[in-house]
């Protein structure tokens, strides 16, 4: 896990949120991409 993600779009006051949310959103995006790809035929 990279602290603060490096994208610079998440400047929340809480350190826990600012570190956890960017990583969580990336993980969810990856999972959703795989899931949608498989539902669409898996040939992305």
Rosetta silent file (secondary structure, phi, psi, omega in degrees, C-alpha in Angstrom):
SEQUENCE: XXXXXXXXXXXXXXXXXXXXXXXXXXXXXXXXXXXXXXXXXXXX
SCORE:     score description
SCORE:     0.000 S_00000001
   1 L     0.000  131.574  178.295    0.000    0.000    0.000 S_00000001
   2 L   -98.066  127.934 -178.964    1.325    3.421   -0.921 S_00000001
   3 L   -66.191  132.427  177.914    0.588    6.170    1.569 S_00000001
   4 L    63.446   11.525  168.936   -1.534    8.971    0.089 S_00000001
   5 L    59.259  -26.813  178.866   -1.638    7.190   -3.272 S_00000001
   6 L    83.027   -4.248  179.325    0.328    9.934   -5.045 S_00000001
   7 L   -84.546  -17.658  173.800   -2.675   11.133   -7.030 S_00000001
   8 L    72.010   14.427 -179.201   -3.120   14.196   -4.836 S_00000001
   9 L  -101.668    0.228 -174.820   -6.917   14.159   -5.026 S_00000001
  10 L  -123.344   87.117  179.999   -7.562   12.984   -1.495 S_00000001
  11 L  -113.133   68.915  178.628   -6.737   15.649    1.088 S_00000001
  12 L   -92.075  149.248 -177.025   -9.060   14.741    3.929 S_00000001
  13 L   -60.590  -35.907 -176.659   -8.261   15.831    7.496 S_00000001
  14 L   -79.611  123.358 -178.699   -8.331   12.292    8.870 S_00000001
  15 H   -61.067  -39.156 -177.888   -5.072   10.468    8.185 S_00000001
  16 H   -63.095  -44.180 -179.812   -6.810    7.099    8.215 S_00000001
  17 H   -67.694  -41.865 -175.662   -9.339    8.152    5.590 S_00000001
  18 H   -67.630  -25.051  178.744   -6.794    9.901    3.398 S_00000001
  19 H   -92.524  -36.062 -174.731   -4.643    6.780    3.304 S_00000001
  20 H   -78.638  -44.458 -172.209   -7.356    4.116    3.207 S_00000001
  21 H   -62.269  -46.006  178.537   -9.821    5.591    0.715 S_00000001
  22 H   -57.457  -42.680 -179.793   -7.506    6.029   -2.304 S_00000001
  23 H   -67.466  -41.155 -178.980   -6.313    2.433   -1.930 S_00000001
  24 H   -64.394  -42.866 -179.631   -9.846    1.147   -1.344 S_00000001
  25 H   -64.253  -38.708  177.953  -11.200    2.948   -4.393 S_00000001
  26 H   -64.911  -41.225 -179.649   -8.399    1.528   -6.541 S_00000001
  27 H   -64.430  -44.589  179.409   -9.097   -1.971   -5.240 S_00000001
  28 H   -63.889  -39.629  179.283  -12.818   -1.627   -5.891 S_00000001
  29 H   -62.623  -42.114  179.272  -12.154   -0.253   -9.373 S_00000001
  30 H   -64.677  -43.865 -179.514   -9.915   -3.220  -10.179 S_00000001
  31 H   -63.707  -44.041 -179.425  -12.476   -5.700   -8.847 S_00000001
  32 H   -65.772  -37.757  178.911  -15.307   -4.046  -10.763 S_00000001
  33 H   -61.530  -44.428  179.240  -13.236   -3.974  -13.951 S_00000001
  34 H   -65.421  -44.702 -177.890  -12.596   -7.710  -13.694 S_00000001
  35 H   -62.851  -46.125  179.563  -16.221   -8.460  -12.810 S_00000001
  36 H   -64.439  -39.815  178.854  -17.603   -6.375  -15.677 S_00000001
  37 H   -61.125  -42.597 -179.936  -15.058   -7.894  -18.048 S_00000001
  38 H   -68.097  -39.379  178.981  -16.115  -11.404  -17.111 S_00000001
  39 H   -65.851  -33.248 -177.467  -19.800  -10.535  -17.435 S_00000001
  40 L   -83.826   -4.243  178.426  -19.155   -9.002  -20.852 S_00000001
  41 L   124.985  -10.147  174.717  -17.326  -12.097  -22.065 S_00000001
  42 L    74.587   11.825 -178.599  -13.904  -11.638  -20.478 S_00000001
  43 L  -109.069   60.800 -179.931  -12.269  -10.469  -23.714 S_00000001
  44 L   -97.743    0.000    0.000  -11.129   -6.981  -22.732 S_00000001
